Amino acid sequence: METFSLNITCLVMSNLRGIAVARSTPRVMAFWRLLMVRRAVRCGRAIADTVKKLGIQIRAGVHTGECEVIGEKLDGIAEHIGARIGALAAPDEVLVSRTVSDLVAGSGLRFEDRGTHS
C-alpha cells in the first residue's frame, strides 16, 4: 500500500509541476520552481485528500527558500526547515511556514495559526 500511495504522490506532484528529488517510503521530498509555492501547498492538500480515501494518512510540510539539488537530493537550510515542518504536521495536515503563508497572501489559500516553533 505504501508503494501505491508513493505512486499517487508522485503523480499528483507531476500534475502540479512538482519535481520529486528524493523518494523513499514513506517520505517524498519535492521542489517547485520559484513563484510556484501556491502549487506546493495545493499539491500537499490534494495528496492528503486522495490517499485518505485509501485509509492512508500523510503529513505534509511546505517551506520555501534557497536550496541546492545534488543528484536526486535537496540540500540546504530550506530543505531542513521543510522536513521539520512536515514532522510537526498532524495526520492529514499540510503545515506551512510563515514564509509560505506570506508569499501566497491573496491567492485564496487560508491558514490557521499554529503558533511559533523553533
C-alpha positions, 0 to 999 in steps of 0.5 A: 500500500505504501508503494501505491500511495508513493505512486499517487504522490508522485503523480499528483506532484507531476500534475502540479509541476512538482519535481520529486528529488528524493523518494523513499517510503514513506517520505517524498521530498519535492521542489517547485520552481520559484513563484510556484509555492501556491502549487506546493501547498495545493499539491500537499492538500490534494495528496492528503485528500486522495490517499485518505480515501485509501485509509492512508494518512500523510503529513505534509510540510511546505517551506520555501527558500534557497536550496541546492539539488545534488543528484536526486537530493535537496540540500540546504537550510530550506530543505531542513526547515521543510522536513521539520515542518512536515514532522510537526504536521498532524495526520492529514495536515499540510503545515506551512511556514510563515514564509509560505503563508506570506508569499501566497497572501491573496491567492485564496489559500487560508491558514490557521495559526499554529503558533511559533516553533523553533 
